[in-house]
Amino acid sequence: MSFLKDSISIFKKSELSYVERYKESDGVYSFVFEKQNDLTWNAGQHGIFTIHHKKIKNAARPFSVASSPTEGVVRITTKMGDQPSDFKKALLELEKGMSIKMSGPVGSFYLKEKRPTLFIAGGIGITPFRAMIKQLEAEGVENGHQVRLLYLDSGQSFIYKDELDEIANNTSIDIAFLETRDDLYQEIDSFISSYNNNAAYFIAGSKSMVSSITNHLKSNTIQKQNIKKDAFMGY
Ligand SMILES: Cc1cc2nc3c(=O)[nH]c(=O)nc-3n(C[C@H](O)[C@H](O)[C@H](O)COP(=O)(O)OP(=O)(O)OC[C@H]3O[C@@H](n4cnc5c(N)ncnc54)[C@H](O)[C@@H]3O)c2cc1C
């Protein structure tokens, strides 16, 4: 039932007014849109965003909603690279008064239970976790709900670092900023040895990163139903 509900909402369409953009780090930008009253999502879900202020080929892309509904705006964050695609160039050209379409929210990448949880983010894969962590901060993390974020960024840009540090200081959410895959695997193994299949494992990042971590978890006997993943195509 829940799978159906998470998929069927793709048919919900919203028109989002552009508010502003800001630079998170070199080549990484957040875009903020007004949230319509009837639009909500589970923190961690994504939408399909379509450009319509100019004609471009392949005008739609999936993006995690990087804000929680409690923030009252829709925010997406993306990497432009040296040669942005037409879609990303069009995002950079947005001006106040223009809008973008969103289908969704979609997907089951969100917290359903209060059991121990490991979030594993690779680079730009931090976006859904920002939303989930902001939601947990707003709701208050329940006593005994162990939440740990492992955030790997070999380029050490660590977008959102200041706000994540602040949340880690004020809540029981534990965050590790990691620069190497070896450190990441060590942290994952340590979490597995404490919680094994009594925990939920969420992974987001490039397709190759998500698939190698999934294989690592499975080879350490973590069952498929305890693993949720968002593989960002195009990275
Ligand atoms: C659930 C989900 C959430 C995402 N969230 C974010 C996010 O928060 N931030 C973010 O920056 N990106 C996110 N992405 C990725 C995003 O949709 C874009 O693919 C990415 O940003 C690259 O876009 P682009 O316009 O730069 O390049 P594109 O022109 O889309 O693609 C770059 C390269 O990847 C290849 N490619 C693109 N899509 C696919 C595909 N489906 N299968 C195989 N190859 C493909 C293209 O052929 C091209 O060579 C998410 C993807 C998914 C599925």
The ligand as an ORCA input file, in Angstrom:
! r2SCAN-3c Opt
* xyz 0 1
  C      16.104     10.017     -6.951
  C      17.091     11.013     -7.540
  C      17.416     12.141     -6.814
  C      18.351     13.053     -7.318
  N      18.671     14.160     -6.595
  C      19.607     15.011     -7.038
  C      20.001     16.138     -6.271
  O      19.485     16.392     -5.172
  N      20.951     16.955     -6.784
  C      21.537     16.705     -8.006
  O      22.405     17.477     -8.418
  N      21.201     15.648     -8.750
  C      20.251     14.796     -8.295
  N      19.891     13.723     -9.065
  C      20.527     13.557    -10.390
  C      19.863     14.525    -11.401
  O      18.596     14.058    -11.775
  C      20.724     14.683    -12.672
  O      20.814     13.464    -13.349
  C      22.126     15.162    -12.366
  O      22.066     16.336    -11.583
  C      22.894     15.441    -13.648
  O      22.144     16.317    -14.426
  P      22.772     17.103    -15.665
  O      21.681     17.908    -16.253
  O      24.010     17.810    -15.207
  O      23.319     15.977    -16.588
  P      22.514     15.011    -17.524
  O      22.433     15.651    -18.858
  O      21.222     14.614    -16.894
  O      23.400     13.716    -17.537
  C      24.817     13.636    -17.440
  C      25.234     12.265    -17.960
  O      24.537     11.205    -17.295
  C      23.822     10.394    -18.197
  N      22.496     10.067    -17.595
  C      21.561     10.940    -17.192
  N      20.479     10.300    -16.698
  C      20.732      8.985    -16.805
  C      20.007      7.822    -16.496
  N      18.777      7.881    -15.973
  N      20.599      6.623    -16.741
  C      21.816      6.546    -17.285
  N      22.558      7.622    -17.619
  C      22.030      8.816    -17.394
  C      23.642     11.256    -19.440
  O      23.566     10.456    -20.596
  C      24.915     12.096    -19.436
  O      25.996     11.432    -20.020
  C      18.963     12.803     -8.589
  C      18.618     11.663     -9.321
  C      17.698     10.771     -8.819
  C      17.351      9.547     -9.619
*
